[in-house]
Amino acid sequence: MASAYSQDLRDRVIGAVVGEGMSRRAAAARFGVSESSAIKWVLERSGLRAASKMGGYLRPRLEPHREFLEAVRAEKTDITLQALCDRLRTERGVRADTAMMSRFFRRIGVTLKKRR
């Protein structure tokens, strides 16, 4: 897995661009980093020079609505994913797309394919 560049390297690239007036692409070539990284580091608006957190676990957004979704699915077994998304938005105010809904149901062990 890739790792973040060191904080020292970030500071040197930003210092070369801001302090010395070097272009971002020239600073990237000088320090051996990608041009896109140098451009992003200088353009960051937050003012923080530290790397953002990488990876980690994101709790599924639909998990708090699991009972509601299972009830809707039990009510109408052949409901489409788009209809589930629409109903979740109108009744609960939660935006979800069909890919998110599909991953959620797959995670809890429910497939929406028709079987013989």
N, CA, C and O atoms as a DFTB+ gen file, in Angstrom:
464 C
 N C O
     1  1       0.843      -1.174       0.000
     2  2       0.000       0.000       0.000
     3  2       0.885       1.234       0.000
     4  3       1.932       1.254       0.647
     5  1       0.473       2.243      -0.711
     6  2       1.231       3.485      -0.787
     7  2       1.169       4.213       0.542
     8  3       0.219       4.070       1.312
     9  1       2.202       4.993       0.789
    10  2       2.217       5.784       2.017
    11  2       2.388       7.248       1.657
    12  3       2.783       7.579       0.539
    13  1       2.095       8.110       2.595
    14  2       2.191       9.541       2.371
    15  2       3.653       9.961       2.317
    16  3       4.514       9.326       2.926
    17  1       3.923      11.032       1.587
    18  2       5.264      11.596       1.581
    19  2       5.578      12.139       2.972
    20  3       4.668      12.458       3.737
    21  1       6.852      12.244       3.295
    22  2       7.239      12.744       4.618
    23  2       6.876      14.218       4.749
    24  3       6.791      14.947       3.760
    25  1       6.668      14.632       5.975
    26  2       6.310      16.022       6.240
    27  2       7.454      16.960       5.845
    28  3       7.216      18.071       5.373
    29  1       8.688      16.508       6.040
    30  2       9.848      17.315       5.680
    31  2       9.864      17.603       4.178
    32  3      10.134      18.727       3.757
    33  1       9.575      16.589       3.385
    34  2       9.561      16.771       1.934
    35  2       8.458      17.736       1.527
    36  3       8.680      18.591       0.670
    37  1       7.295      17.620       2.111
    38  2       6.198      18.552       1.828
    39  2       6.622      19.987       2.130
    40  3       6.410      20.897       1.329
    41  1       7.227      20.166       3.303
    42  2       7.650      21.516       3.707
    43  2       8.694      22.083       2.753
    44  3       8.658      23.271       2.433
    45  1       9.627      21.241       2.295
    46  2      10.656      21.728       1.370
    47  2      10.061      22.114       0.022
    48  3      10.464      23.120      -0.562
    49  1       9.107      21.332      -0.484
    50  2       8.472      21.658      -1.767
    51  2       7.679      22.950      -1.640
    52  3       7.789      23.829      -2.494
    53  1       6.885      23.073      -0.586
    54  2       6.077      24.286      -0.392
    55  2       6.985      25.487      -0.177
    56  3       6.717      26.572      -0.693
    57  1       8.058      25.298       0.582
    58  2       9.000      26.389       0.806
    59  2       9.672      26.851      -0.476
    60  3       9.889      28.048      -0.664
    61  1      10.005      25.913      -1.362
    62  2      10.636      26.279      -2.629
    63  2       9.683      27.081      -3.503
    64  3      10.106      28.008      -4.194
    65  1       8.418      26.737      -3.478
    66  2       7.443      27.440      -4.318
    67  2       7.090      28.790      -3.718
    68  3       7.123      29.812      -4.404
    69  1       6.752      28.791      -2.438
    70  2       6.295      30.027      -1.800
    71  2       7.477      30.948      -1.469
    72  3       7.431      32.146      -1.750
    73  1       8.534      30.386      -0.872
    74  2       9.652      31.207      -0.415
    75  2      10.607      31.626      -1.511
    76  3      11.040      32.778      -1.547
    77  1      10.942      30.710      -2.406
    78  2      11.933      30.990      -3.435
    79  2      11.317      31.426      -4.757
    80  3      12.040      31.848      -5.659
    81  1      10.003      31.335      -4.890
    82  2       9.346      31.744      -6.124
    83  2       9.489      30.739      -7.254
    84  3       9.271      31.082      -8.416
    85  1       9.843      29.527      -6.939
    86  2       9.998      28.477      -7.946
    87  2       8.617      28.012      -8.402
    88  3       7.655      28.060      -7.636
    89  1       8.523      27.562      -9.651
    90  2       7.241      27.039     -10.117
    91  2       6.980      25.690      -9.450
    92  3       7.906      25.019      -8.994
    93  1       5.721      25.312      -9.403
    94  2       5.365      24.045      -8.765
    95  2       5.959      22.863      -9.509
    96  3       6.417      21.902      -8.891
    97  1       5.954      22.929     -10.828
    98  2       6.507      21.827     -11.619
    99  2       8.021      21.736     -11.453
   100  3       8.572      20.637     -11.398
   101  1       8.691      22.872     -11.373
   102  2      10.142      22.863     -11.175
   103  2      10.488      22.321      -9.787
   104  3      11.456      21.576      -9.632
   105  1       9.695      22.696      -8.781
   106  2       9.930      22.187      -7.427
   107  2       9.695      20.682      -7.375
   108  3      10.412      19.961      -6.680
   109  1       8.704      20.214      -8.102
   110  2       8.437      18.772      -8.144
   111  2       9.611      18.031      -8.760
   112  3      10.015      16.982      -8.258
   113  1      10.160      18.564      -9.836
   114  2      11.302      17.922     -10.482
   115  2      12.529      17.977      -9.571
   116  3      13.291      17.014      -9.490
   117  1      12.712      19.086      -8.901
   118  2      13.876      19.251      -8.017
   119  2      13.872      18.248      -6.865
   120  3      14.915      17.698      -6.510
   121  1      12.687      18.013      -6.280
   122  2      12.599      17.138      -5.109
   123  2      12.151      15.713      -5.435
   124  3      12.042      14.874      -4.540
   125  1      11.891      15.441      -6.711
   126  2      11.570      14.079      -7.121
   127  2      10.184      13.603      -6.721
   128  3       9.995      12.427      -6.410
   129  1       9.215      14.507      -6.729
   130  2       7.830      14.120      -6.460
   131  2       7.020      14.386      -7.718
   132  3       7.491      15.055      -8.637
   133  1       5.818      13.867      -7.757
   134  2       4.982      14.083      -8.934
   135  2       4.523      15.532      -8.996
   136  3       4.382      16.205      -7.975
   137  1       4.295      15.992     -10.213
   138  2       3.828      17.373     -10.393
   139  2       2.487      17.590      -9.721
   140  3       2.241      18.639      -9.126
   141  1       1.618      16.588      -9.820
   142  2       0.282      16.749      -9.235
   143  2       0.353      16.888      -7.721
   144  3      -0.427      17.636      -7.132
   145  1       1.282      16.174      -7.082
   146  2       1.427      16.307      -5.628
   147  2       1.880      17.703      -5.257
   148  3       1.331      18.310      -4.338
   149  1       2.877      18.222      -5.962
   150  2       3.363      19.570      -5.662
   151  2       2.273      20.609      -5.868
   152  3       2.132      21.538      -5.072
   153  1       1.513      20.451      -6.924
   154  2       0.432      21.406      -7.197
   155  2      -0.612      21.359      -6.091
   156  3      -1.061      22.403      -5.618
   157  1      -1.005      20.155      -5.674
   158  2      -2.008      20.008      -4.615
   159  2      -1.513      20.584      -3.300
   160  3      -2.262      21.266      -2.600
   161  1      -0.266      20.319      -2.959
   162  2       0.262      20.792      -1.682
   163  2       0.253      22.316      -1.608
   164  3      -0.045      22.887      -0.559
   165  1       0.577      22.971      -2.711
   166  2       0.632      24.427      -2.704
   167  2      -0.765      25.022      -2.762
   168  3      -1.005      26.089      -2.197
   169  1      -1.679      24.357      -3.430
   170  2      -3.025      24.900      -3.599
   171  2      -3.970      24.603      -2.449
   172  3      -5.082      25.132      -2.426
   173  1      -3.564      23.770      -1.487
   174  2      -4.472      23.424      -0.393
   175  2      -4.916      24.689       0.328
   176  3      -4.095      25.532       0.688
   177  1      -6.199      24.810       0.530
   178  2      -6.756      26.025       1.102
   179  2      -6.883      25.970       2.619
   180  3      -7.103      27.002       3.254
   181  1      -6.749      24.798       3.208
   182  2      -6.935      24.669       4.647
   183  2      -5.793      25.288       5.439
   184  3      -5.960      25.605       6.616
   185  1      -4.642      25.463       4.814
   186  2      -3.505      26.021       5.518
   187  2      -2.688      24.981       6.251
   188  3      -1.612      25.291       6.762
   189  1      -3.171      23.756       6.313
   190  2      -2.435      22.684       6.986
   191  2      -1.464      22.060       6.003
   192  3      -1.807      21.823       4.845
   193  1      -0.271      21.799       6.456
   194  2       0.715      21.160       5.602
   195  2       0.792      19.666       5.854
   196  3       1.455      18.953       5.100
   197  1       0.144      19.180       6.873
   198  2       0.214      17.762       7.230
   199  2      -0.610      16.926       6.254
   200  3      -1.585      17.408       5.679
   201  1      -0.210      15.683       6.078
   202  2      -0.935      14.767       5.207
   203  2      -2.276      14.405       5.838
   204  3      -2.408      14.355       7.060
   205  1      -3.243      14.160       5.006
   206  2      -4.553      13.733       5.486
   207  2      -4.481      12.272       5.894
   208  3      -3.563      11.549       5.509
   209  1      -5.453      11.854       6.672
   210  2      -5.524      10.466       7.102
   211  2      -5.782       9.571       5.897
   212  3      -6.590       9.907       5.031
   213  1      -5.100       8.439       5.842
   214  2      -5.270       7.502       4.741
   215  2      -5.982       6.254       5.234
   216  3      -5.690       5.743       6.315
   217  1      -6.911       5.775       4.435
   218  2      -7.572       4.512       4.744
   219  2      -8.471       4.609       5.954
   220  3      -8.933       5.690       6.319
   221  1      -8.714       3.471       6.571
   222  2      -9.563       3.422       7.746
   223  2     -10.921       2.851       7.424
   224  3     -11.260       2.624       6.263
   225  1     -11.681       2.624       8.449
   226  2     -13.003       2.023       8.308
   227  2     -14.057       3.113       8.274
   228  3     -14.077       3.992       9.136
   229  1     -14.916       3.061       7.301
   230  2     -16.049       3.967       7.221
   231  2     -17.306       3.166       7.527
   232  3     -17.599       2.173       6.862
   233  1     -18.034       3.602       8.526
   234  2     -19.269       2.918       8.904
   235  2     -20.291       3.090       7.783
   236  3     -20.463       4.196       7.271
   237  1     -20.965       2.018       7.400
   238  2     -21.951       2.119       6.323
   239  2     -23.064       3.112       6.669
   240  3     -23.636       3.060       7.758
   241  1     -23.360       4.003       5.743
   242  2     -24.375       5.033       5.989
   243  2     -25.783       4.470       6.096
   244  3     -26.650       5.077       6.724
   245  1     -26.014       3.324       5.492
   246  2     -27.366       2.771       5.479
   247  2     -27.646       1.867       6.673
   248  3     -28.790       1.460       6.871
   249  1     -26.647       1.547       7.462
   250  2     -26.832       0.634       8.587
   251  2     -27.891       1.114       9.588
   252  3     -28.671       0.287      10.060
   253  1     -27.959       2.404       9.935
   254  2     -29.015       2.839      10.860
   255  2     -30.431       2.661      10.307
   256  3     -31.402       2.692      11.064
   257  1     -30.550       2.476       9.000
   258  2     -31.862       2.339       8.358
   259  2     -32.130       0.898       7.930
   260  3     -32.993       0.641       7.090
   261  1     -31.392      -0.029       8.508
   262  2     -31.491      -1.430       8.110
   263  2     -32.903      -1.982       8.323
   264  3     -33.454      -2.623       7.428
   265  1     -33.484      -1.746       9.475
   266  2     -34.829      -2.275       9.753
   267  2     -35.850      -1.705       8.779
   268  3     -36.724      -2.424       8.296
   269  1     -35.738      -0.412       8.492
   270  2     -36.658       0.224       7.557
   271  2     -36.533      -0.406       6.173
   272  3     -37.544      -0.730       5.549
   273  1     -35.309      -0.581       5.690
   274  2     -35.099      -1.143       4.361
   275  2     -35.561      -2.594       4.280
   276  3     -36.137      -3.006       3.273
   277  1     -35.312      -3.371       5.334
   278  2     -35.772      -4.760       5.336
   279  2     -37.295      -4.824       5.365
   280  3     -37.888      -5.704       4.743
   281  1     -37.936      -3.896       6.085
   282  2     -39.398      -3.873       6.135
   283  2     -39.986      -3.510       4.777
   284  3     -40.970      -4.107       4.340
   285  1     -39.383      -2.532       4.115
   286  2     -39.866      -2.127       2.790
   287  2     -39.692      -3.277       1.803
   288  3     -40.569      -3.533       0.978
   289  1     -38.568      -3.962       1.891
   290  2     -38.316      -5.085       0.998
   291  2     -39.260      -6.254       1.281
   292  3     -39.681      -6.949       0.357
   293  1     -39.593      -6.472       2.552
   294  2     -40.532      -7.545       2.897
   295  2     -41.943      -7.200       2.430
   296  3     -42.718      -8.078       2.051
   297  1     -42.260      -5.916       2.465
   298  2     -43.577      -5.448       2.028
   299  2     -43.782      -5.690       0.534
   300  3     -44.854      -6.119       0.107
   301  1     -42.753      -5.412      -0.250
   302  2     -42.822      -5.610      -1.695
   303  2     -41.513      -6.273      -2.120
   304  3     -40.484      -5.608      -2.242
   305  1     -41.558      -7.570      -2.341
   306  2     -40.331      -8.333      -2.556
   307  2     -39.649      -8.044      -3.888
   308  3     -38.440      -8.243      -4.007
   309  1     -40.385      -7.582      -4.886
   310  2     -39.765      -7.335      -6.185
   311  2     -39.465      -5.850      -6.413
   312  3     -39.420      -5.398      -7.557
   313  1     -39.264      -5.100      -5.346
   314  2     -38.978      -3.676      -5.465
   315  2     -37.579      -3.478      -6.049
   316  3     -36.661      -4.243      -5.755
   317  1     -37.428      -2.453      -6.871
   318  2     -36.127      -2.187      -7.489
   319  2     -35.242      -1.391      -6.533
   320  3     -35.719      -0.780      -5.577
   321  1     -33.960      -1.416      -6.813
   322  2     -33.018      -0.659      -5.994
   323  2     -33.304       0.839      -6.084
   324  3     -33.210       1.556      -5.088
   325  1     -33.653       1.305      -7.285
   326  2     -33.957       2.731      -7.442
   327  2     -35.197       3.109      -6.646
   328  3     -35.246       4.190      -6.059
   329  1     -36.188       2.246      -6.616
   330  2     -37.384       2.520      -5.827
   331  2     -37.050       2.553      -4.333
   332  3     -37.596       3.371      -3.591
   333  1     -36.165       1.676      -3.897
   334  2     -35.728       1.704      -2.494
   335  2     -35.012       3.012      -2.177
   336  3     -35.233       3.611      -1.124
   337  1     -34.159       3.447      -3.087
   338  2     -33.445       4.717      -2.892
   339  2     -34.419       5.883      -2.802
   340  3     -34.285       6.753      -1.942
   341  1     -35.400       5.892      -3.697
   342  2     -36.387       6.968      -3.699
   343  2     -37.210       6.966      -2.412
   344  3     -37.468       8.019      -1.828
   345  1     -37.608       5.805      -1.988
   346  2     -38.418       5.704      -0.762
   347  2     -37.612       6.108       0.471
   348  3     -38.140       6.761       1.370
   349  1     -36.356       5.728       0.517
   350  2     -35.489       6.112       1.630
   351  2     -35.320       7.622       1.679
   352  3     -35.278       8.218       2.755
   353  1     -35.226       8.227       0.519
   354  2     -35.060       9.694       0.484
   355  2     -36.339      10.412       0.899
   356  3     -36.283      11.394       1.639
   357  1     -37.476       9.939       0.436
   358  2     -38.717      10.639       0.770
   359  2     -39.129      10.430       2.223
   360  3     -39.629      11.354       2.865
   361  1     -38.926       9.231       2.742
   362  2     -39.398       8.939       4.091
   363  2     -38.375       9.196       5.184
   364  3     -38.746       9.478       6.324
   365  1     -37.099       9.104       4.856
   366  2     -36.057       9.265       5.873
   367  2     -35.125      10.433       5.593
   368  3     -34.363      10.834       6.472
   369  1     -35.171      10.988       4.383
   370  2     -34.300      12.104       4.048
   371  2     -32.849      11.710       3.822
   372  3     -31.961      12.556       3.925
   373  1     -32.591      10.442       3.517
   374  2     -31.232       9.953       3.317
   375  2     -31.023       9.699       1.833
   376  3     -31.777       8.953       1.208
   377  1     -29.992      10.324       1.272
   378  2     -29.686      10.130      -0.141
   379  2     -28.803       8.904      -0.314
   380  3     -27.798       8.744       0.379
   381  1     -29.182       8.055      -1.231
   382  2     -28.395       6.857      -1.551
   383  2     -28.582       6.564      -3.025
   384  3     -29.627       6.867      -3.600
   385  1     -27.567       5.976      -3.633
   386  2     -27.706       5.571      -5.024
   387  2     -27.817       4.048      -5.087
   388  3     -27.674       3.356      -4.079
   389  1     -28.071       3.554      -6.277
   390  2     -28.327       2.121      -6.415
   391  2     -27.085       1.283      -6.098
   392  3     -27.211       0.170      -5.587
   393  1     -25.903       1.797      -6.393
   394  2     -24.680       1.048      -6.087
   395  2     -24.511       0.907      -4.577
   396  3     -24.157      -0.164      -4.085
   397  1     -24.761       1.979      -3.853
   398  2     -24.662       1.934      -2.392
   399  2     -25.682       0.958      -1.823
   400  3     -25.376       0.185      -0.915
   401  1     -26.889       1.000      -2.358
   402  2     -27.950       0.117      -1.896
   403  2     -27.596      -1.345      -2.200
   404  3     -27.833      -2.227      -1.375
   405  1     -27.039      -1.593      -3.363
   406  2     -26.650      -2.950      -3.735
   407  2     -25.560      -3.484      -2.806
   408  3     -25.634      -4.627      -2.355
   409  1     -24.551      -2.662      -2.519
   410  2     -23.477      -3.076      -1.611
   411  2     -24.014      -3.339      -0.207
   412  3     -23.578      -4.273       0.467
   413  1     -24.963      -2.510       0.231
   414  2     -25.544      -2.691       1.558
   415  2     -26.257      -4.033       1.650
   416  3     -26.036      -4.782       2.602
   417  1     -27.101      -4.348       0.688
   418  2     -27.845      -5.608       0.727
   419  2     -26.907      -6.805       0.571
   420  3     -27.119      -7.841       1.202
   421  1     -25.881      -6.674      -0.257
   422  2     -24.922      -7.758      -0.403
   423  2     -24.189      -8.003       0.920
   424  3     -23.919      -9.148       1.281
   425  1     -23.871      -6.922       1.640
   426  2     -23.159      -7.041       2.909
   427  2     -23.991      -7.768       3.959
   428  3     -23.451      -8.513       4.777
   429  1     -25.301      -7.552       3.936
   430  2     -26.143      -8.216       4.936
   431  2     -26.651      -9.569       4.443
   432  3     -27.429     -10.229       5.132
   433  1     -26.215      -9.982       3.256
   434  2     -26.531     -11.320       2.776
   435  2     -27.811     -11.436       1.982
   436  3     -28.349     -12.535       1.849
   437  1     -28.310     -10.351       1.455
   438  2     -29.540     -10.380       0.664
   439  2     -29.188     -10.116      -0.783
   440  3     -28.569      -9.101      -1.102
   441  1     -29.580     -11.030      -1.667
   442  2     -29.395     -10.791      -3.088
   443  2     -30.752     -10.479      -3.689
   444  3     -31.772     -11.038      -3.286
   445  1     -30.748      -9.592      -4.644
   446  2     -32.023      -9.188      -5.251
   447  2     -32.233      -9.849      -6.611
   448  3     -33.088      -9.420      -7.386
   449  1     -31.462     -10.885      -6.899
   450  2     -31.652     -11.599      -8.159
   451  2     -32.792     -12.582      -8.028
   452  3     -33.004     -13.192      -6.979
   453  1     -33.509     -12.718      -9.103
   454  2     -34.604     -13.689      -9.111
   455  2     -34.015     -15.053      -9.425
   456  3     -33.215     -15.193     -10.350
   457  1     -34.405     -16.047      -8.663
   458  2     -33.887     -17.389      -8.861
   459  2     -35.032     -18.355      -9.117
   460  3     -36.162     -18.139      -8.678
   461  1     -34.717     -19.416      -9.832
   462  2     -35.755     -20.416     -10.111
   463  2     -35.847     -21.400      -8.987
   464  3     -36.664     -22.320      -9.037
